[in-house]
Amino acid sequence: MKKFKYTSQIIIVFASVLTVLTLGCERELSDDISSAKYPNTPEVFTDFPVSLTDQFFISFDPAEGANVNGFDVDNNAYKGSNAIRIDVPGSEDPEGGFIGGIFKDRFIGRDLTEYDALTFWAKGTTTAIIGLFGFGTDFEGDKFNVGLEEINLTTTWKQYIIPFPDPAKLVQEKGMFAFSAGTDSTDGLGYTFWIDEIRFEKLGYFTQPRPTLYDSMEKEITGYTGSEIDIKETGLTLSLGNGSDVTVSAAAAYFDYTSSDTAVATVDEDGVVTVLDIGTSTITASLNGVDATGSLIVESKGFFESAPVPTHAAENVISVFSDAYEDVNIDYYNGYWKPWQTTTSADFVYNGDNIIAYENFNFVGQQFTDPLVDVTEMTHYHVDVLIPNDVQPNDELKITIKDYGPNKADNGGRGDDITQVVRVNSSQLTSNGWTSVSVPLTLTPRSSVGQLIYENSSGASKISTVYLDNIYFYKE
């Protein structure tokens, strides 16, 4: 998908350690593949990376703000002579305000079916919350990734355990380890932490599996014939045998799915729902024979009419979200501002056209700050809006275009932030149809635009769902 971006592979260091696989020349290649037995090496990092081609991590994408300079090894080890050292950059670091990466088996992968957990030790120079530790992220689809999220880092060595949702699926895994760390919990201050003794193990004491979809809630999504919806928010909680639990995010591909009406919607092994016809279907799931709590309810309204195809020349457009143009670098399309925001994303693809879908809509932000966008030469702002329900007399969509001002920082509407407000009322909106909104830009200056905010400013009537497409600035 073009507009929903994922991290890309940036190789930081490529070491000379390389395992060589010798194949018998007398056999056909297809026979070799079908009968292959992949290595089951349990160690990932002891005093050095084990059976890996990388001395350090493959970094998350610098274009997304990842810093590539904080990977190292020193002798502050839990065991042995070396440990991985990660220097988390401060939030204002010009080289990137967070750090993250993966250890990847870039040869043929490993057979992990005899293990049931990834374990490792970590400590930091300060207490902090690490965004993610996990495995299964390989930048090739991340089909079986697992994550331990929002982890409390301590200043003394502590062991962390990440259980496997289903070891039987990990026949040829390449994603050996992953992490992502920032400074939200340290008020923007950088810090250092160490990781050591990363390995796969057979612990054998996990009990009481509790798989979940959508945080055990009933998630309702409006669908259209021919559209595809990715199942998200799949997880698993297990008991450790000592009275405590561990909860991990688990890729949708670990689960088995059932559709209550396959004439309306089907779901494949990767958790991709395909809408086939008008009606309602409930998607449920299980993991290793245990039913997951929560479900996805898809209400199909039949065929969908895509938004009008933009006709402006590409050289006269700065795009935030459109399949017709190349988009600017986006921080996010759904800024989650706790605890006030209720808006959730239910984005979908229809005939190759990506659609932003906001449900439980009260307000939401789209942000693009790396870099901020200079629209000085642009004369208009454009967005296509669809309300997939009946428009009520009091319905109104409020759109705020925000320039961060001379200090190029978001001051929450205070300080030198400059805004232009666009109001789209019920007389402009169409029930179950697209409205193309184009307004002249009066924002001055507009050289540091970094945010678009959408608000439901209806009175007694509320816009519960809104679809957006073709969001861009253009020059007439």
C-alpha positions as CSV (number, residue, x, y, z in Angstrom):
1,M,0.0,0.0,0.0
2,K,1.4,3.3,-1.0
3,K,0.0,5.7,1.6
4,F,0.2,3.6,4.8
5,K,3.9,3.5,5.2
6,Y,6.0,0.9,7.0
7,T,9.6,1.1,8.1
8,S,12.2,0.3,5.5
9,Q,15.4,-1.6,5.6
10,I,18.6,0.5,6.2
11,I,21.7,-1.6,6.7
12,I,24.0,0.0,9.4
13,V,26.9,-2.5,9.4
14,F,27.4,-5.7,7.4
15,A,30.0,-7.9,9.1
16,S,32.0,-10.6,7.5
17,V,30.5,-13.4,9.5
18,L,28.5,-15.5,7.1
19,T,27.2,-19.1,7.3
20,V,27.5,-21.0,4.1
21,L,24.9,-23.6,3.1
22,T,26.1,-26.3,0.7
23,L,23.5,-28.0,-1.5
24,G,23.9,-31.3,-3.2
25,C,24.4,-30.7,-6.9
26,E,22.7,-33.9,-8.0
27,R,19.3,-32.8,-6.7
28,E,16.8,-30.5,-8.2
29,L,16.4,-27.1,-6.4
30,S,12.7,-27.7,-5.7
31,D,13.6,-30.9,-3.9
32,D,16.2,-29.2,-1.8
33,I,13.7,-26.5,-0.7
34,S,10.9,-28.9,0.1
35,S,13.1,-31.1,2.3
36,A,15.1,-28.3,3.9
37,K,15.8,-28.4,7.6
38,Y,16.5,-25.0,8.9
39,P,19.0,-24.3,11.7
40,N,17.6,-24.2,15.2
41,T,20.4,-22.2,16.8
42,P,18.9,-20.7,20.1
43,E,21.4,-18.0,20.7
44,V,20.9,-14.5,19.1
45,F,23.4,-12.5,21.1
46,T,25.8,-13.6,23.8
47,D,29.1,-11.8,23.6
48,F,28.5,-11.2,19.9
49,P,25.7,-11.9,17.4
50,V,25.4,-15.6,16.9
51,S,25.0,-17.0,13.3
52,L,24.0,-13.6,12.0
53,T,25.5,-11.5,9.3
54,D,25.1,-8.2,11.1
55,Q,27.4,-6.8,13.7
56,F,24.7,-4.3,14.8
57,F,21.1,-3.8,14.1
58,I,19.3,-3.0,10.8
59,S,17.8,0.3,11.8
60,F,14.3,1.5,11.4
61,D,13.8,4.1,8.7
62,P,15.6,7.4,9.3
63,A,12.9,9.1,7.1
64,E,10.5,8.2,9.9
65,G,12.7,9.9,12.5
66,A,14.8,6.9,13.6
67,N,18.4,7.7,14.7
68,V,21.0,5.4,13.3
69,N,23.9,6.4,15.5
70,G,23.2,4.8,18.9
71,F,24.1,1.1,18.3
72,D,27.3,-0.2,20.0
73,V,28.8,-3.0,22.2
74,D,30.7,-2.5,25.4
75,N,31.8,-4.6,28.4
76,N,29.0,-3.6,30.8
77,A,27.6,-7.1,30.4
78,Y,25.2,-9.2,32.4
79,K,27.2,-12.3,31.5
80,G,30.4,-12.8,29.7
81,S,32.5,-9.9,28.3
82,N,30.1,-7.9,26.0
83,A,26.6,-6.5,25.9
84,I,24.7,-4.5,23.3
85,R,24.7,-0.8,24.2
86,I,21.9,1.4,22.9
87,D,22.2,5.2,23.3
88,V,18.6,6.6,23.1
89,P,18.8,10.1,21.5
90,G,17.1,13.1,23.0
91,S,13.8,14.1,21.4
92,E,15.5,17.2,19.8
93,D,18.4,15.3,18.3
94,P,18.7,16.5,14.7
95,E,19.7,13.0,13.6
96,G,16.4,11.6,14.8
97,G,14.4,11.5,18.1
98,F,14.1,7.8,18.6
99,I,16.0,4.6,17.9
100,G,15.0,1.1,16.9
101,G,16.2,-1.8,14.9
102,I,16.2,-5.6,14.3
103,F,18.5,-8.5,14.3
104,K,17.7,-10.4,11.1
105,D,18.8,-13.8,9.9
106,R,19.4,-12.7,6.3
107,F,20.4,-16.2,5.2
108,I,17.7,-18.9,5.3
109,G,16.0,-18.4,8.6
110,R,15.7,-20.5,11.8
111,D,13.4,-23.3,12.9
112,L,12.1,-22.2,16.3
113,T,9.4,-24.8,16.7
114,E,11.1,-26.5,19.6
115,Y,11.2,-23.3,21.7
116,D,8.3,-21.4,23.3
117,A,9.9,-18.0,24.3
118,L,12.5,-15.4,23.6
119,T,14.4,-14.3,26.7
120,F,17.0,-11.6,27.3
121,W,18.4,-9.3,30.0
122,A,18.3,-5.5,30.1
123,K,19.1,-2.5,32.3
124,G,19.4,1.2,31.9
125,T,21.1,4.3,33.2
126,T,17.6,5.5,34.4
127,T,14.2,4.1,34.7
128,A,12.3,4.5,31.5
129,I,9.5,2.9,29.4
130,I,10.8,1.1,26.3
131,G,8.2,1.1,23.5
132,L,8.8,-2.4,22.2
133,F,10.9,-5.5,22.6
134,G,10.0,-8.4,20.3
135,F,10.8,-10.7,17.5
136,G,9.4,-11.7,14.1
137,T,10.0,-8.3,12.5
138,D,12.0,-9.0,9.3
139,F,11.0,-6.0,7.0
140,E,9.6,-8.6,4.6
141,G,6.0,-8.6,5.8
142,D,6.6,-9.3,9.6
143,K,4.1,-12.1,9.3
144,F,4.7,-13.7,12.7
145,N,5.9,-10.7,14.7
146,V,5.4,-10.6,18.5
147,G,5.8,-7.6,20.7
148,L,6.2,-6.9,24.4
149,E,5.1,-3.3,24.6
150,E,5.5,-0.4,27.1
151,I,8.2,-2.2,29.1
152,N,9.5,-0.8,32.4
153,L,13.3,-0.5,32.2
154,T,15.1,-0.6,35.5
155,T,18.7,0.4,36.5
156,T,19.6,-3.2,37.5
157,W,19.7,-6.2,35.3
158,K,16.3,-7.8,34.8
159,Q,15.2,-10.7,32.6
160,Y,12.4,-10.2,30.1
161,I,10.3,-13.1,28.6
162,I,8.4,-13.0,25.3
163,P,6.3,-16.1,24.8
164,F,5.5,-17.6,21.4
165,P,1.8,-17.6,20.5
166,D,2.2,-20.7,18.4
167,P,5.7,-22.3,18.0
168,A,4.5,-24.6,15.2
169,K,4.3,-21.6,12.8
170,L,7.9,-20.6,13.3
171,V,9.4,-23.1,10.9
172,Q,11.6,-20.5,9.0
173,E,11.8,-17.3,11.0
174,K,14.2,-14.5,10.1
175,G,13.2,-11.8,12.6
176,M,15.4,-12.7,15.6
177,F,15.0,-9.6,17.8
178,A,13.5,-6.1,17.6
179,F,13.3,-3.1,19.8
180,S,12.1,0.5,19.6
181,A,12.9,3.2,22.3
182,G,12.2,6.9,22.7
183,T,12.1,9.5,25.4
184,D,8.3,10.0,26.1
185,S,8.9,8.7,29.7
186,T,12.0,10.8,30.3
187,D,10.7,14.2,29.2
188,G,12.7,14.2,26.1
189,L,16.1,13.4,27.8
190,G,18.3,10.7,26.2
191,Y,19.6,7.7,28.1
192,T,21.5,4.5,27.6
193,F,20.5,0.9,28.1
194,W,22.1,-2.5,27.6
195,I,20.8,-5.8,26.3
196,D,22.5,-9.1,26.8
197,E,22.0,-12.9,26.5
198,I,19.3,-12.9,23.9
199,R,18.2,-16.4,23.1
200,F,15.2,-18.7,22.4
201,E,14.3,-21.2,25.1
202,K,11.9,-24.0,25.9
203,L,10.5,-22.8,29.3
204,G,7.4,-25.0,29.4
205,Y,5.5,-23.2,32.1
206,F,3.1,-21.0,30.2
207,T,-0.6,-21.7,31.0
208,Q,-4.1,-20.2,30.7
209,P,-3.8,-18.7,27.2
210,R,-6.3,-15.8,26.6
211,P,-6.2,-14.7,23.0
212,T,-7.9,-11.4,22.1
213,L,-9.2,-9.5,19.1
214,Y,-9.6,-5.7,19.4
215,D,-8.9,-5.7,23.2
216,S,-11.8,-8.1,23.7
217,M,-14.2,-5.6,22.3
218,E,-16.8,-5.9,19.4
219,K,-15.2,-3.8,16.7
220,E,-17.8,-2.6,14.1
221,I,-16.6,-1.5,10.7
222,T,-18.5,-0.4,7.6
223,G,-17.4,-2.3,4.5
224,Y,-18.0,-2.3,0.8
225,T,-18.1,-5.0,-1.8
226,G,-14.6,-5.6,-3.1
227,S,-12.8,-3.8,-0.2
228,E,-10.2,-5.4,2.0
229,I,-9.8,-4.9,5.8
230,D,-6.8,-5.9,7.8
231,I,-7.6,-7.4,11.2
232,K,-5.6,-5.5,13.8
233,E,-5.1,-5.5,17.6
234,T,-4.5,-9.2,18.0
235,G,-3.0,-10.2,21.3
236,L,-2.3,-13.0,23.8
237,T,-2.1,-13.1,27.6
238,L,-0.5,-16.1,29.4
239,S,0.2,-17.0,33.0
240,L,3.8,-17.5,33.9
241,G,3.2,-20.1,36.7
242,N,4.3,-17.7,39.5
243,G,1.0,-15.9,39.8
244,S,1.9,-13.2,37.2
245,D,0.8,-12.7,33.6
246,V,2.5,-11.6,30.4
247,T,0.6,-9.9,27.6
248,V,2.1,-9.6,24.0
249,S,0.8,-8.3,20.7
250,A,0.7,-11.2,18.3
251,A,0.5,-10.9,14.5
252,A,-2.9,-11.7,13.0
253,A,-1.3,-14.7,11.1
254,Y,-1.0,-16.7,14.3
255,F,-4.8,-16.9,14.6
256,D,-7.5,-19.0,12.8
257,Y,-10.6,-17.1,11.6
258,T,-14.2,-17.8,11.1
259,S,-16.8,-15.7,9.2
260,S,-20.4,-16.0,10.3
261,D,-21.5,-15.4,6.7
262,T,-19.0,-16.2,4.0
263,A,-21.3,-14.8,1.3
264,V,-20.8,-11.4,2.9
265,A,-17.1,-11.6,3.9
266,T,-14.3,-14.1,4.0
267,V,-11.0,-13.9,5.9
268,D,-7.7,-15.4,4.9
269,E,-4.9,-16.9,7.1
270,D,-3.2,-13.6,7.4
271,G,-6.3,-11.9,8.8
272,V,-7.2,-10.0,5.7
273,V,-11.0,-9.7,5.4
274,T,-12.4,-9.5,1.8
275,V,-16.0,-8.0,1.6
276,L,-18.1,-9.8,-1.1
277,D,-21.7,-8.6,-0.8
278,I,-24.3,-6.6,1.1
279,G,-25.0,-7.8,4.6
280,T,-23.4,-8.3,8.0
281,S,-20.7,-10.8,9.0
282,T,-19.0,-11.4,12.3
283,I,-15.4,-12.4,12.2
284,T,-14.2,-14.4,15.2
285,A,-10.9,-16.1,15.9
286,S,-9.1,-18.8,17.9
287,L,-5.5,-19.5,18.8
288,N,-4.4,-23.1,19.2
289,G,-8.0,-24.1,19.7
290,V,-8.8,-21.4,22.3
291,D,-11.5,-19.0,21.3
292,A,-10.4,-15.3,21.3
293,T,-12.5,-12.8,23.1
294,G,-13.6,-9.9,20.9
295,S,-14.7,-9.8,17.3
296,L,-14.9,-7.8,14.1
297,I,-18.4,-7.0,12.8
298,V,-18.4,-6.1,9.2
299,E,-21.5,-4.3,7.8
300,S,-21.3,-4.2,4.0
301,K,-23.3,-1.6,2.2
302,G,-22.6,-3.0,-1.3
303,F,-20.5,-1.3,-3.9
304,F,-18.5,1.8,-3.1
305,E,-18.0,4.9,-5.3
306,S,-14.5,6.1,-5.1
307,A,-13.7,9.8,-4.7
308,P,-13.2,11.8,-7.9
309,V,-9.7,11.4,-9.4
310,P,-7.7,14.6,-9.0
311,T,-6.8,16.4,-12.2
312,H,-4.2,18.9,-10.9
313,A,-0.7,18.6,-12.4
314,A,1.7,16.9,-9.9
315,E,4.1,19.8,-10.0
316,N,1.3,22.1,-8.6
317,V,0.4,19.8,-5.7
318,I,1.8,19.0,-2.2
319,S,-0.1,15.9,-1.1
320,V,-0.8,14.7,2.4
321,F,-2.9,11.6,1.3
322,S,-3.7,10.6,-2.2
323,D,-3.1,7.7,-4.6
324,A,-2.8,10.3,-7.4
325,Y,0.3,11.9,-6.0
326,E,3.5,11.3,-4.0
327,D,2.7,12.1,-0.3
328,V,4.9,14.1,2.0
329,N,6.5,12.3,4.9
330,I,3.8,11.6,7.5
331,D,4.2,11.2,11.2
332,Y,0.7,9.8,11.6
333,Y,-2.8,9.9,10.1
334,N,-4.5,9.3,13.4
335,G,-3.0,11.3,16.2
336,Y,-4.1,9.8,19.5
337,W,-4.6,12.5,22.1
338,K,-5.5,10.7,25.4
339,P,-7.8,10.8,27.1
340,W,-10.1,13.0,25.1
341,Q,-10.0,11.4,21.6
342,T,-12.4,8.6,20.9
343,T,-11.7,8.5,17.1
344,T,-10.4,5.1,15.9
345,S,-9.1,4.1,12.5
346,A,-10.8,1.6,10.2
347,D,-8.9,2.4,7.0
348,F,-9.6,0.2,4.0
349,V,-8.6,-0.4,0.4
350,Y,-11.2,-0.4,-2.4
351,N,-10.1,-1.4,-5.9
352,G,-6.6,-0.3,-5.1
353,D,-7.7,3.1,-3.7
354,N,-6.7,3.7,-0.1
355,I,-9.3,5.3,2.1
356,I,-8.9,6.9,5.5
357,A,-11.9,5.8,7.7
358,Y,-12.5,7.4,11.1
359,E,-15.0,5.8,13.4
360,N,-16.3,6.9,16.8
361,F,-15.4,10.3,15.4
362,N,-14.9,13.3,17.7
363,F,-11.6,14.7,16.6
364,V,-8.3,13.5,15.1
365,G,-5.0,14.9,13.9
366,Q,-2.8,14.3,10.9
367,Q,0.8,15.4,11.5
368,F,3.8,15.9,9.2
369,T,6.7,17.5,10.9
370,D,9.8,15.7,9.5
371,P,10.1,18.0,7.8
372,L,7.4,20.7,8.2
373,V,5.8,21.5,4.9
374,D,6.2,24.8,3.1
375,V,3.0,25.5,1.1
376,T,3.7,29.2,0.5
377,E,3.4,28.7,-3.3
378,M,0.1,26.8,-2.9
379,T,-3.2,28.7,-3.2
380,H,-5.8,26.1,-2.1
381,Y,-6.4,23.2,0.3
382,H,-8.4,20.2,-0.9
383,V,-10.1,17.2,0.7
384,D,-12.7,14.7,-0.4
385,V,-15.2,13.9,2.4
386,L,-17.8,11.1,2.6
387,I,-20.3,10.6,5.4
388,P,-21.4,6.9,5.0
389,N,-24.7,7.6,6.8
390,D,-27.6,10.1,6.6
391,V,-26.4,13.7,7.0
392,Q,-28.3,15.5,9.8
393,P,-29.2,19.2,9.8
394,N,-26.7,20.1,12.5
395,D,-23.8,18.1,11.2
396,E,-20.6,20.1,10.7
397,L,-17.0,19.0,10.0
398,K,-14.4,21.5,11.3
399,I,-10.9,21.4,9.7
400,T,-8.0,23.3,11.2
401,I,-4.8,23.9,9.1
402,K,-1.9,24.6,11.5
403,D,1.4,26.4,10.8
404,Y,3.9,25.9,13.6
405,G,5.1,29.5,13.2
406,P,8.7,31.0,13.4
407,N,9.8,28.7,16.2
408,K,8.7,25.6,14.1
409,A,7.3,23.9,17.2
410,D,3.7,22.8,18.1
411,N,2.6,25.0,21.0
412,G,-0.9,23.6,21.2
413,G,-2.5,26.6,19.6
414,R,-0.6,29.0,21.9
415,G,2.6,31.0,21.2
416,D,3.3,31.7,17.5
417,D,1.1,28.9,16.1
418,I,-1.0,30.1,13.2
419,T,-4.2,28.5,12.1
420,Q,-6.9,28.6,9.4
421,V,-10.3,27.0,10.1
422,V,-12.5,25.5,7.4
423,R,-16.1,24.6,8.3
424,V,-18.0,22.1,6.1
425,N,-21.7,22.2,7.2
426,S,-24.6,19.9,6.4
427,S,-25.7,21.8,3.3
428,Q,-22.3,21.0,1.8
429,L,-22.2,17.3,2.9
430,T,-23.9,14.5,1.0
431,S,-25.4,11.4,2.6
432,N,-23.5,8.3,1.4
433,G,-21.7,10.4,-1.2
434,W,-18.5,12.3,-1.7
435,T,-18.1,16.1,-1.1
436,S,-15.1,17.8,-2.7
437,V,-13.9,20.6,-0.5
438,S,-11.5,23.2,-2.0
439,V,-10.9,26.4,-0.2
440,P,-8.4,29.3,-0.8
441,L,-5.5,29.4,1.7
442,T,-5.6,32.6,3.8
443,L,-3.0,31.3,6.3
444,T,0.0,33.7,6.4
445,P,2.7,32.8,6.7
446,R,2.4,29.1,5.7
447,S,6.0,27.9,5.4
448,S,5.9,25.6,8.4
449,V,2.6,23.7,8.1
450,G,2.7,20.6,10.2
451,Q,-0.8,19.5,11.2
452,L,-4.4,19.1,10.0
453,I,-7.1,18.6,12.7
454,Y,-10.5,17.3,11.9
455,E,-13.3,17.9,14.5
456,N,-16.9,16.8,14.8
457,S,-18.6,20.1,15.7
458,S,-22.1,18.9,15.3
459,G,-24.8,19.8,17.8
460,A,-27.3,17.2,18.9
461,S,-26.6,15.2,15.8
462,K,-23.2,13.6,15.6
463,I,-21.1,12.4,12.7
464,S,-20.1,9.0,13.9
465,T,-18.1,8.0,10.8
466,V,-16.2,10.0,8.2
467,Y,-14.1,8.9,5.2
468,L,-11.4,11.1,3.7
469,D,-9.4,10.9,0.5
470,N,-7.3,13.2,-1.7
471,I,-5.9,15.5,1.0
472,Y,-3.6,18.0,-0.6
473,F,-2.5,21.6,-1.2
474,Y,-2.5,22.9,-4.7
475,K,-1.6,25.9,-6.8
476,E,-4.2,27.1,-9.4
